[in-house]
Amino acid sequence: VLIDGSEAATLGLSDGDAIVLRSAVGELRGRARFARLPLRTVQVHWPEGNALIGAGDREPRSHIPDYNAVATLERA
């Protein structure tokens, strides 16, 4: 799970710490890996990230899946 190093520091996380992301539809367990990202965001590889996205969440006109999710992050 990619997270900005300064954001991780505010959460008390170190690079490589085990973490859990939870959304309204699922959870993803992984390890924090520092990267330069906008604050209050994380990035995950999409196959694993699918656990956080509802299967029916699609853009109304194009029917493209919504690849964004609101999630909480905590130490595992």
WODAQUI-V965372 format. One record per residue. N is the residue number from 1. RES is the residue in one small letter. D_LAST is the distance of its C-alpha to the last C-alpha in Angstrom with 1 decimal. Layout:
n = {N;N}
res = {RES;RES}
d_last = {D_LAST;D_LAST}
//
This chain:
n = {1;2;3;4;5;6;7;8;9;10;11;12;13;14;15;16;17;18;19;20;21;22;23;24;25;26;27;28;29;30;31;32;33;34;35;36;37;38;39;40;41;42;43;44;45;46;47;48;49;50;51;52;53;54;55;56;57;58;59;60;61;62;63;64;65;66;67;68;69;70;71;72;73;74;75;76}
res = {v;l;i;d;g;s;e;a;a;t;l;g;l;s;d;g;d;a;i;v;l;r;s;a;v;g;e;l;r;g;r;a;r;f;a;r;l;p;l;r;t;v;q;v;h;w;p;e;g;n;a;l;i;g;a;g;d;r;e;p;r;s;h;i;p;d;y;n;a;v;a;t;l;e;r;a}
d_last = {12.7;15.4;15.3;18.1;17.8;19.3;17.0;13.9;15.9;16.4;12.7;12.5;10.7;12.5;13.5;11.5;8.1;5.3;4.5;5.5;9.2;11.2;15.0;17.8;18.2;14.9;11.4;10.4;7.6;8.6;9.0;10.5;14.3;16.7;19.8;22.4;21.7;22.8;20.8;18.6;18.2;16.0;17.4;16.4;18.9;20.6;20.4;16.6;16.8;19.3;16.7;16.4;20.2;22.7;25.3;28.1;27.2;30.1;32.4;35.5;38.2;36.8;34.4;31.9;28.3;26.3;23.7;22.0;19.5;18.3;14.5;12.0;9.1;6.3;3.8;0.0}
//
